[in-house]
Amino acid sequence: MLWLTVALALGLLLVALGHVLAPFVAAAILAYVLEPAVRWLHAHRVPRALATVVTMLAAILVTLAIVLILFPIIEQEVQVMRARLPELAASITGTLLPWLRDNAGLDLPVDAASLRAWFSERLAGHQGDWAEALLAYARSGWGAALQIAGMVFLVPVVLFFLLLDWEQMFDQVKALIPPRWREPTMALANEVDTLLGRYLRGQGKVMLVLAAYYSIGLLLAGFQLWLPIGVLTGLLVAIPYLGFALGLTFALIDGMLQLGVLHGLAAVAIVYGAGQMLEGFWLTPRLVGVSIGLHPLAVIFALLAFGSLFGFVGVLLALPLAAIFAVGLRHLRSAYRESEFFQRDQ
């Protein structure tokens, strides 16, 4: 009853103060990811404050480098795609559909003029840039403006203090646990930490390897935007299936626009098909592991469910809560199998 009451209170708090808690939750997740680097520097006789500043600066520089490299190219490419999608529709109806009819016997009832008109109509009202959309979102209400300001300015401040005082805060929370519960609670917390740490570290390695693979593969295939598409696809694999589908769609559109319909489809099929085999049969089993308890479907469900319940904060908390839930289910299953009810013969 105590833990159910605490969970209910936390759920109500997330619903009521989700937009306020978002920067704090984001900073806490970043602190969890970056704290091992601070701890390593501190163990090598670097003062904790200096180790925190160095780690934060390195993370900020890496993030800015990725954004500054990818954002202008992606924005330019989106504008090109908007302008040439009707042309792509004409190429599909003029090249791909006759090929399917002659070689596969598929006669699809698609009207080229209607398809081009549909694309032109859908794209006509979406020519505003992303900055205008962001400003419109900020002007839509004080809650949205506070959320944007908090994420931009408050997250680094909260992150600094969390990294600086991480060990002291952990010790203070540990001291609040009743002595009779301290050992089993810390055992569960260490198990969740191990599970989540292995998952995050493994996924980070998979993302880096796949970003390099897709970039090199698209470069060899002749893509002009091989770097942004490859890096985006590698980074988006953190969202199982959905991220890969988004990167694949982006590559298909760009490939068919640049290389032609059939050539683009063939190049993307080879590069992304081999990438899926590389990820599924070698990278994920070796770098992430199959015994961590976080199935990709569970991650997707957690993202959708917690995002629907608690908004952006729910999306941020989806992975940690899924890890806790996986550990809890594992212990619940063990307790059930060891119970008298399960082991009783009759």
Buried (B, 14 or more C-beta within 10 A) or exposed (E): EEEEEEEEEEEEBBEEEBBBBBBBBBBBBBBBBBBEBBBEBBEEEBEBEEBBBBBBEEBEEEEEEBEEEBEEBBEEBBEBBBEBBBEBBBBBBEBBBEEEEEEEEEEEEEEBEEBBEBBEEEBEEEEEEEEEEEEEEBEEEEEBBBBBEBBEEBBBEBBBEBBBBBEEEEEEEEEEBEEEEEEEEEEBBEBBBEBBBBBBBBBBBBBBBBBEBBBBBBBEBEBEBBBBBBBBBBBBBBBBEBBBEBBBEBBBBBBBBBBBBEBBBBBBEEBBEEBBEBBEEEBBEEBBBEEBBBEEEBBBEBBBBBBEBBBBBBBBBBBBBBBBBBBBEEEEEEEEEEEEEEEEEE
